[in-house]
């Protein structure tokens, strides 16, 4: 989630990994957060890192623990981008 509230996703497949790299690299973000949730995030994180972007993989359980402790846990969608962004701001992975 960027400061303006937009999020960025990608698909694993032909050209899918080029999309986030091409969108993010010109902006040189402070960090790109990838939530570990299903196995493909390692591929995404590796590609972002190869492109020279500062990437951090975060554990979904730890995100829930931190944001739950401060009362920011969402209804049922704990992987909401705003929750992950808040976690990243507080913990700075």
RAMO-V415786 format. One line per field, one symbol per residue. ss: DSSP state (a for helix, b for strand, c for the rest). psi: psi as a letter, one per 30 degrees, with the letter a starting at -180 (. if undefined). A space follows every 50 residues. Layout:
ss: ???
psi: ???
//
This chain:
ss: cccccccccccccccaaaaaaaaaaccccccbbbbbccccaaaaaaaaaa ccccbbbbbaaaaaaaaaacccccccccccaaaaaaaaaaacc
psi: klegfllkllljajfeffeeeeeeeffilelkkkkjfgeffeeeeeeeef fgkjkkkkkeeeeeeefefgggkldfifgkeeeeeeeeeeei.
//
